[in-house]
Amino acid sequence: MKHQKVDSLRSMHQREALVGWAFVTPQMAGFIIFVLLPLFSVFAYGMQDKNLLFGTSTFIGFENFTRLFKDPLFTKSMVNTLVFSAGVVPLNLIFSLLLALYLGKGKNGALFVRGIIFLPVVTSGVAWAIVWKYLLQGGTAGPLNWLLDQIGIAGPNWLFEKGWAMTSVIVTRVMKNLGMNVLIFMGAVMNMPEDVIEAARIDGAKGWKLFHKIKLPLLMPTVMMVTIVTVIGSMRVFDTIKLMTDGGPEGSTMVLVYYIYHQAFKMFDTGYASAIAVVLFLVVLLLTALQWVMRKRISYYEA
């Protein structure tokens, strides 16, 4: 009788284990096939002189990686990527947090504003970039410059002047993804403990002091999560650059992801493109790990 109970329990545990593996296996298989294998393949291609046009491949070790230090366009692309991220991330975080704080109060027109803000998120990135390329045309051909001309201001050639081109793609990218972060922050704002905030108000905290000492520390875990996601998104921007500036003028908006595309599908040097992709992966991994470590130091409530 005792052996029968043991066998019954064992068979039950085995069935539970099989059910668990049945649920997990498709996800694991998809991760291995579509994430791990391509990732290892990129590392392997980075050590080859691989030409996509001729289909040739020769193992060259770390030559592609040493070539990066001698490539001025790679250096410019790295700097442009950091500049782009340094522009997109703070602007996105500041505006999305301010809008979430405003919309979280449920004031008149909040639903309408929320819909308008989220509309770009569900809009195709290609359509968004094409529309803004039209709006930012130089001279008075573009609607934006035409409006500026009506009030006596000569607008620049937004997408064909070095400084303005980077500014233009940063601003349009911020507006494109703002709505998603607003929704995330709204969830955090609406779940802040009201008793803590009310106690702070009774103690005399208001305005900037209330936000800085009470609300912001309560929101810091969400801020860190949104920062990590926004940094990763800014590092892999492609469609905006491709359709609005094509990396120009004179490489001033050539970011790493677009440079990978340029080397792989214009120069057909997939080995070198893979080496750049490895560097981009390591940069994103380093920044993500750095932010993850920082969250432990700043994601707490400080009275």
TAPELIN-V69257 format. One record per pair of residues at least 24 apart in sequence whose C-alpha atoms are under 10 Angstrom apart, sorted by sequence separation. I is the first residue (numbers start at 0). J is the second residue. D is the distance in whole Angstrom. If there is no record, write none. Layout:
i: (I,I)
j: (J,J)
d: (D,D)
//
This chain:
i: (135,255,132,192,132,188,191,188,190,191,190,135,188,187,188,187,135,187,187,188,184,187,132,186,187,131,132,131,184,183,184,132,183,128,131,180,183,184,180,183,128,127,128,181,235,127,180,234,235,179,180,234,127,128,124,127,180,234,235,180,231,234,124,231,232,123,124,177,231,119,122,176,230,231,120,121,119,120,121,231,119,120,173,176,227,230,231,117,118,119,120,121,230,116,117,118,119,120,121,116,117,118,119,120,227,228,116,117,118,119,120,173,227,230,116,117,118,172,226,227,116,117,227,115,116,117,224,227,114,117,169,172,175,226,227,113,116,117,116,224,172,223,224,113,171,172,223,113,169,223,224,168,169,223,168,222,223,221,220,223,165,168,219,220,223,164,167,168,222,167,220,221,91,95,103,219,220,86,87,90,91,94,95,98,99,102,103,164,165,219,220,86,90,94,98,102,164,218,219,87,88,91,92,95,96,99,100,103,104,165,216,217,218,219,83,86,87,91,95,98,99,103,164,165,216,217,218,82,83,86,87,90,91,94,95,98,99,102,103,164,165,169,215,216,217,82,85,86,87,89,90,91,93,94,95,96,97,98,99,100,101,103,104,105,159,164,168,215,216,217,83,84,87,88,91,92,95,96,99,100,103,104,158,159,163,215,216,79,83,86,87,91,94,95,96,98,99,102,103,158,161,162,165,166,214,215,216,82,83,86,87,90,91,94,95,96,97,98,99,100,101,102,103,157,158,160,161,164,165,213,92,95,96,97,99,100,159,160,161,163,164,165,212,213,83,87,91,92,95,96,99,100,158,159,160,161,162,212,213,91,95,99,158,159,161,162,211,212,160,161,92,96,159,158,199,132,131,135,129,100,128,129,132,133,127,128,131,132,126,127,128,131,132,124,125,126,128,129,130,100,124,125,128,129,124,127,128,125,126,127,128,125,124,125,96,96,96,92,92,92,91,92,91,88,89,92,88,91,88,88,89,88,89,87,88,87,88,88,84,85,87,88,84,87,83,84,86,87,84,85,81,84,83,84,83,84,81,84,80,81,83,80,80,80,77,83,76,82,79,83,79,80,82,78,79,80,81,76,78,79,80,81,75,76,78,79,80,75,76,77,78,79,80,75,76,77,78,80,72,75,76,77,72,75,76,77,73,74,75,76,72,73,74,76,77,72,73,76,72,75,76,73,72,73,77,80,77,73,77,67,66,77,64,63,64,67,63,66,67,62,63,64,65,63,64,52,59,63,64,67,51,52,58,62,63,50,51,52,54,56,57,61,64,49,51,52,53,56,64,51,52,50,51,52,50,51,52,49,50,51,49,50,51,48,49,50,47,48,49,50,47,48,49,47,48,49,45,46,47,49,44,45,46,44,45,47,43,44,45,46,47,41,42,44,45,46,41,44,45,43,44,45,41,42,43,45,41,42,45,40,41,44,41,42,38,41,42,41,42,38,39,38,38)
j: (159,279,157,217,158,214,217,215,217,218,218,164,217,217,218,218,167,219,220,221,218,221,167,221,222,167,168,168,221,221,222,171,222,168,171,221,224,225,222,225,171,171,172,225,279,172,225,279,280,225,226,280,174,175,172,175,228,282,283,229,280,283,175,282,283,175,176,229,283,172,175,229,283,284,174,175,174,175,176,286,175,176,229,232,283,286,287,174,175,176,177,178,287,174,175,176,177,178,179,175,176,177,178,179,286,287,176,177,178,179,180,233,287,290,177,178,179,233,287,288,178,179,289,178,179,180,287,290,178,181,233,236,239,290,291,178,181,182,182,290,239,290,291,181,239,240,291,182,239,293,294,239,240,294,240,294,295,294,294,297,240,243,294,295,298,240,243,244,298,244,297,298,169,173,181,297,298,165,166,169,170,173,174,177,178,181,182,243,244,298,299,166,170,174,178,182,244,298,299,168,169,172,173,176,177,180,181,184,185,246,297,298,299,300,165,168,169,173,177,180,181,185,246,247,298,299,300,165,166,169,170,173,174,177,178,181,182,185,186,247,248,252,298,299,300,166,169,170,171,173,174,175,177,178,179,180,181,182,183,184,185,187,188,189,243,248,252,299,300,301,168,169,172,173,176,177,180,181,184,185,188,189,243,244,248,300,301,165,169,172,173,177,180,181,182,184,185,188,189,244,247,248,251,252,300,301,302,169,170,173,174,177,178,181,182,183,184,185,186,187,188,189,190,244,245,247,248,251,252,300,180,183,184,185,187,188,247,248,249,251,252,253,300,301,172,176,180,181,184,185,188,189,247,248,249,250,251,301,302,181,185,189,248,249,251,252,301,302,251,252,184,188,251,252,302,239,239,243,238,210,238,239,242,243,238,239,242,243,238,239,240,243,244,237,238,239,241,242,243,214,238,239,242,243,239,242,243,241,242,243,244,242,242,243,215,218,222,222,223,225,225,226,226,225,226,229,226,229,227,228,229,229,230,229,230,230,231,232,229,230,232,233,230,233,230,231,233,234,232,233,230,233,233,234,234,235,233,236,233,234,236,234,235,236,234,252,246,252,250,254,251,252,254,251,252,253,254,250,252,253,254,255,250,251,253,254,255,251,252,253,254,255,256,252,253,254,255,257,250,253,254,255,251,254,255,256,253,254,255,256,253,254,255,257,258,254,255,258,255,258,259,258,258,259,275,279,278,275,279,271,271,282,270,270,271,274,271,274,275,271,272,273,274,273,274,263,270,274,275,278,263,264,270,274,275,263,264,265,267,269,270,274,277,263,265,266,267,270,278,266,267,266,267,268,267,268,269,267,268,269,268,269,270,268,269,270,268,269,270,271,269,270,271,270,271,272,269,270,271,273,269,270,271,270,271,273,270,271,272,273,274,269,270,272,273,274,270,273,274,273,274,275,272,273,274,276,273,274,277,273,274,277,275,276,273,276,277,277,278,276,277,277,280)
d: (10,7,9,9,8,8,7,10,10,8,10,10,9,9,7,7,8,10,9,10,8,7,9,9,9,9,10,9,7,8,8,10,9,9,7,10,10,8,10,8,8,8,9,10,9,9,7,8,10,10,9,10,10,9,9,8,9,9,9,9,10,7,8,10,10,10,10,10,6,10,8,9,8,9,9,9,7,6,9,9,5,6,10,9,9,8,8,10,9,7,8,9,8,8,9,10,8,6,10,9,8,10,7,7,8,9,9,7,7,9,10,9,6,10,7,4,10,9,9,9,5,7,10,8,9,9,10,7,9,8,9,9,10,8,8,8,8,8,10,9,7,7,9,8,8,10,8,8,9,9,9,7,10,6,7,9,10,10,7,9,9,8,8,9,8,10,9,8,9,10,8,9,10,10,10,7,5,9,10,9,9,9,10,10,10,9,10,9,9,5,8,8,9,10,9,10,7,8,7,9,10,9,9,10,10,9,9,9,10,10,8,8,9,8,7,10,6,6,6,10,5,6,10,9,7,7,9,9,9,6,7,7,8,8,7,7,7,7,8,8,9,10,10,6,6,10,9,8,9,10,10,10,10,10,9,8,9,9,8,8,9,9,9,10,10,7,8,10,5,9,8,8,7,8,8,8,6,6,6,7,6,8,7,8,10,9,6,8,6,10,6,6,9,5,10,9,5,9,6,6,8,9,7,10,9,10,9,9,10,9,10,9,9,8,8,9,9,8,9,10,10,10,10,10,10,9,6,8,6,7,8,9,6,10,9,7,7,6,8,10,7,9,8,7,10,10,8,9,7,8,7,9,8,6,9,9,8,7,7,9,9,9,8,9,6,9,10,6,9,8,9,9,10,10,9,9,10,9,10,10,7,9,8,9,10,5,10,5,10,8,8,8,8,10,6,10,9,7,9,10,7,7,6,7,7,10,6,9,10,10,10,7,10,10,10,10,9,8,10,8,10,7,9,9,9,8,7,8,9,10,9,6,10,8,6,8,10,9,9,9,10,7,6,7,10,9,9,10,9,9,10,5,7,7,8,10,9,10,8,8,9,6,9,9,10,8,9,10,9,8,7,8,9,10,6,8,9,8,10,6,5,10,8,8,9,5,6,8,8,9,8,8,9,9,5,7,9,10,8,7,5,6,10,8,5,10,9,10,9,9,8,9,9,9,9,10,7,7,10,10,10,8,8,10,10,10,10,8,9,9,8,10,10,7,8,8,5,9,8,9,9,10,10,9,6,10,10,6,8,9,7,9,10,10,9,8,8,10,10,10,9,9,9,10,10,9,9,8,9,9,6,9,5,8,6,6,9,8,5,6,6,6,9,8,6,7,10,8,5,9,9,5,8,5,7,9,8,7,8,9,7,5,8,5,6,9,9,8,7,8,9,9,9,9,5,7,8,6,4,8,8,8,9,7,9,8,5,7,8,9,8,10,10,9,10,7,6,7,10,10,10,9,9)
//
